[in-house]
Amino acid sequence: MEINGKFGLVNKLGKEITQIKYDRVRSLSGGFAEVSINGKFGFMSKEGKEIEAKYDYVGGFSEGLSIVSINKKYGFINTKGKIAIPLKYDNAASFEEGKARVSLDGKWFYIDKNGNEVKQ
């Protein structure tokens, strides 16, 4: 829903799930919509649970984790908004089959959901 250039989420009956305060809301994926406010990004569940819009970049959720970035360092959060893998990588790709491709100091490699380096 949009009012005066601000967006929020409503349910199928038109009832507000969130305040109409976001600059942008992108479609639901994995049960979460990507939201932005004042140039920062976060998520909102279809039930109205907010993961604070404090990131410079967010990716969609894949296998229960989303890429997030602050100050050009990437890591992963879980669906509760908790840091699952610290924001220490120079770049990162989404998880597929339990692994994500990340780079650090010019070296690309794979990590598991605990942040441990694993073989491809």
C-alpha positions in Angstrom: 0.0 0.0 0.0 1.2 3.5 -0.8 0.2 6.8 0.9 2.0 10.1 0.0 5.0 8.3 -1.5 5.5 6.0 1.5 4.8 2.2 1.5 3.7 -0.5 3.9 2.2 -3.9 3.9 -1.5 -4.8 4.2 -3.1 -8.3 4.4 -5.6 -9.7 1.9 -8.4 -7.9 3.8 -6.7 -4.6 3.5 -5.7 -4.4 7.1 -2.3 -2.7 7.8 0.4 -5.2 8.8 3.1 -2.4 9.1 3.1 1.3 9.4 3.1 3.2 6.0 6.7 4.5 6.4 9.0 2.8 4.0 10.5 4.4 0.9 10.3 1.1 -1.0 8.8 -2.4 -0.4 9.8 -5.2 -2.7 7.7 -8.4 -3.2 7.6 -11.2 -0.6 10.2 -13.9 -1.1 10.8 -16.7 1.3 8.1 -15.1 3.6 9.8 -11.7 3.7 9.5 -8.4 1.8 12.6 -6.3 1.4 12.0 -2.8 2.8 14.0 0.4 2.6 13.9 3.6 4.6 16.4 6.5 4.5 18.7 4.5 2.1 19.0 1.5 4.4 17.5 -2.0 3.8 15.9 -4.6 6.0 13.0 -7.1 5.8 9.4 -7.4 6.9 7.6 -10.7 7.4 4.0 -11.2 6.1 3.0 -11.2 9.8 4.6 -7.8 10.3 7.8 -8.8 12.1 10.5 -6.3 11.1 14.2 -7.0 10.6 15.6 -3.5 11.1 16.4 -1.5 7.9 20.1 -0.9 8.8 22.0 -2.6 6.0 23.5 -1.0 2.9 22.5 -4.1 0.9 20.3 -7.2 1.5 19.7 -10.2 -0.7 16.7 -12.4 -0.6 16.5 -15.3 1.9 17.9 -18.6 0.6 18.0 -21.7 2.8 17.0 -19.5 5.8 19.9 -17.0 5.4 20.1 -13.6 3.6 23.2 -11.8 2.5 23.6 -8.4 4.2 26.2 -5.7 3.9 27.4 -2.8 6.0 30.4 -0.6 4.9 31.2 -2.9 2.0 31.5 -6.0 4.2 29.2 -8.9 3.6 27.8 -11.6 5.9 24.5 -13.4 6.5 21.5 -13.0 8.8 18.9 -15.6 9.7 15.1 -15.1 9.5 15.1 -13.8 13.1 17.5 -10.9 12.0 20.4 -12.3 14.0 23.9 -12.3 12.5 24.5 -16.0 11.5 27.9 -15.4 9.7 29.8 -12.2 10.5 30.0 -9.4 8.0 33.7 -9.8 7.1 33.7 -10.8 3.4 34.4 -8.6 0.4 31.6 -10.2 -1.6 29.1 -13.0 -1.2 26.6 -15.1 -3.1 23.4 -16.8 -1.8 23.4 -20.2 -0.2 22.7 -23.2 -2.5 22.8 -26.8 -1.3 24.2 -25.7 2.0 27.1 -23.6 0.6 27.7 -20.0 -0.3 30.5 -18.6 -2.4 32.4 -15.7 -0.7 35.5 -13.7 -1.3 38.0 -12.3 1.2 41.3 -10.5 0.3 40.9 -11.4 -3.4 40.3 -15.1 -2.8 37.0 -16.8 -3.6 35.9 -19.9 -1.7 32.9 -21.7 -0.3 31.6 -21.6 3.3 28.9 -23.7 5.1 26.1 -22.2 7.2 28.4 -22.0 10.2 30.9 -19.9 8.2 33.5 -22.7 7.9 35.4 -22.9 4.7 34.4 -26.0 2.7 35.3 -27.7 -0.6 33.3 -27.0 -3.7 
